[in-house]
Amino acid sequence: MARRKNAVPPAAPHHELAHWLRALRAEAGLTYRQMAGRITRSGCSPATLSRADSGSALPRLGVVEAYAAACGASVREARQRWERAAAGAGTAAARAERRPGAAPPGGRARRLELVYEPAHLLEAMLRLRLAAGQPSLRELQERARTGGFGVLPRSTLADVLAGLRMPSEPLLVTYVRCCGIPGDRIAAWRAAWFRAVGCCGPAAVPAAVPRVRSLERHRNRYGGQGAAAAAASA
């Protein structure tokens, strides 16, 4: 039997979507664990499904679709409801699915074609992850494995996102794919990587590393070194 949760506050940012999802689960009579057992898509743990119907944040589209399918509802309707919620809020997650390097609310994003330095590239990567719902490094690694996008070692990615090293081109491509960027937009990210590396001269990657290490203002803006350490252990 599905466990009852506190009602979604009417003032919650995504009250309508959360209410619909909860109604599906109540009708199906499923627990979150039972729902997760029906879902083959990665990144849909019981905790993730529970957060999806909280109403406090817009869940990823794939999670909403999987949630609905697990309850025997229409995936098409789930997508339509998610799109309405995203369009109504003008959220960062929705913008991230429409264009790479989109800015989260409250910040001014540099357009991807204007990324010319390691600092710019790091900021774009941090913003992309934030806009994608701040998935953990473990979740990103799992998406890379199950999606066939390539290898995404958590320890290496933690160093990259903490500003301790430059990403390799393959790692960057795998990362942005795991954050939801479609294949037809990968070329723009590759071009940004080449510009960021090329700005450092012949010894491109080694010379870029000290410049990335100096990005305290970027790390502080996105949670500081403590957040980076926490992500590394995620």
Solvent accessible surface area in square Angstrom, and as a share of the most:
residue,aa,sasa,rsa
1,M,201,0.90
2,A,18,0.14
3,R,197,0.72
4,R,222,0.81
5,K,65,0.28
6,N,135,0.69
7,A,88,0.68
8,V,12,0.07
9,P,79,0.50
10,P,123,0.77
11,A,98,0.76
12,A,16,0.13
13,P,93,0.59
14,H,14,0.06
15,H,64,0.28
16,E,115,0.52
17,L,7,0.03
18,A,1,0.01
19,H,112,0.50
20,W,28,0.10
21,L,0,0.00
22,R,47,0.17
23,A,50,0.39
24,L,23,0.12
25,R,13,0.05
26,A,73,0.56
27,E,153,0.68
28,A,39,0.31
29,G,33,0.32
30,L,15,0.07
31,T,39,0.23
32,Y,29,0.11
33,R,182,0.67
34,Q,89,0.40
35,M,0,0.00
36,A,22,0.17
37,G,69,0.66
38,R,150,0.55
39,I,27,0.14
40,T,143,0.83
41,R,123,0.45
42,S,33,0.21
43,G,20,0.19
44,C,9,0.05
45,S,51,0.33
46,P,40,0.25
47,A,57,0.44
48,T,19,0.11
49,L,0,0.00
50,S,31,0.20
51,R,153,0.56
52,A,4,0.03
53,D,0,0.00
54,S,36,0.23
55,G,1,0.01
56,S,76,0.49
57,A,63,0.49
58,L,22,0.11
59,P,17,0.11
60,R,57,0.21
61,L,15,0.07
62,G,16,0.16
63,V,3,0.02
64,V,0,0.00
65,E,18,0.08
66,A,8,0.06
67,Y,0,0.00
68,A,0,0.00
69,A,53,0.41
70,A,5,0.04
71,C,19,0.11
72,G,70,0.67
73,A,27,0.21
74,S,54,0.35
75,V,67,0.38
76,R,185,0.68
77,E,61,0.27
78,A,0,0.00
79,R,105,0.38
80,Q,78,0.35
81,R,55,0.20
82,W,9,0.03
83,E,73,0.33
84,R,135,0.49
85,A,20,0.16
86,A,0,0.00
87,A,71,0.55
88,G,73,0.70
89,A,53,0.41
90,G,38,0.36
91,T,21,0.12
92,A,12,0.09
93,A,19,0.15
94,A,2,0.01
95,R,57,0.21
96,A,5,0.04
97,E,84,0.37
98,R,125,0.46
99,R,123,0.45
100,P,26,0.17
101,G,6,0.06
102,A,1,0.01
103,A,14,0.11
104,P,14,0.09
105,P,102,0.64
106,G,95,0.91
107,G,35,0.34
108,R,228,0.83
109,A,30,0.23
110,R,103,0.38
111,R,148,0.54
112,L,10,0.05
113,E,96,0.43
114,L,68,0.34
115,V,0,0.00
116,Y,110,0.42
117,E,59,0.26
118,P,2,0.01
119,A,15,0.11
120,H,30,0.13
121,L,1,0.01
122,L,6,0.03
123,E,17,0.08
124,A,8,0.06
125,M,1,0.00
126,L,18,0.09
127,R,6,0.02
128,L,0,0.00
129,R,14,0.05
130,L,74,0.37
131,A,2,0.02
132,A,11,0.08
133,G,52,0.50
134,Q,89,0.40
135,P,4,0.03
136,S,38,0.24
137,L,0,0.00
138,R,130,0.47
139,E,33,0.15
140,L,0,0.00
141,Q,64,0.28
142,E,60,0.27
143,R,33,0.12
144,A,2,0.02
145,R,165,0.60
146,T,72,0.42
147,G,40,0.39
148,G,67,0.65
149,F,66,0.28
150,G,39,0.37
151,V,123,0.71
152,L,4,0.02
153,P,49,0.31
154,R,62,0.23
155,S,83,0.53
156,T,31,0.18
157,L,1,0.00
158,A,10,0.08
159,D,49,0.25
160,V,1,0.01
161,L,13,0.07
162,A,13,0.10
163,G,0,0.00
164,L,80,0.40
165,R,106,0.39
166,M,11,0.05
167,P,6,0.04
168,S,59,0.38
169,E,42,0.19
170,P,94,0.59
171,L,13,0.06
172,L,0,0.00
173,V,22,0.13
174,T,6,0.03
175,Y,0,0.00
176,V,0,0.00
177,R,77,0.28
178,C,3,0.02
179,C,8,0.05
180,G,45,0.43
181,I,2,0.01
182,P,51,0.32
183,G,42,0.41
184,D,123,0.64
185,R,69,0.25
186,I,9,0.05
187,A,73,0.56
188,A,45,0.35
189,W,0,0.00
190,R,100,0.37
191,A,43,0.33
192,A,0,0.00
193,W,26,0.09
194,F,114,0.47
195,R,67,0.25
196,A,0,0.00
197,V,12,0.07
198,G,49,0.47
199,C,55,0.33
200,C,22,0.13
201,G,35,0.34
202,P,148,0.93
203,A,59,0.46
204,A,21,0.16
205,V,63,0.36
206,P,95,0.60
207,A,40,0.31
208,A,0,0.00
209,V,26,0.15
210,P,79,0.50
211,R,99,0.36
212,V,3,0.02
213,R,133,0.49
214,S,80,0.51
215,L,11,0.06
216,E,74,0.33
217,R,154,0.56
218,H,2,0.01
219,R,18,0.06
220,N,96,0.49
221,R,126,0.46
222,Y,40,0.15
223,G,48,0.46
224,G,15,0.14
225,Q,109,0.49
226,G,55,0.53
227,A,43,0.33
228,A,25,0.19
229,A,66,0.51
230,A,63,0.49
231,A,17,0.13
232,A,47,0.36
233,S,90,0.58
234,A,36,0.28
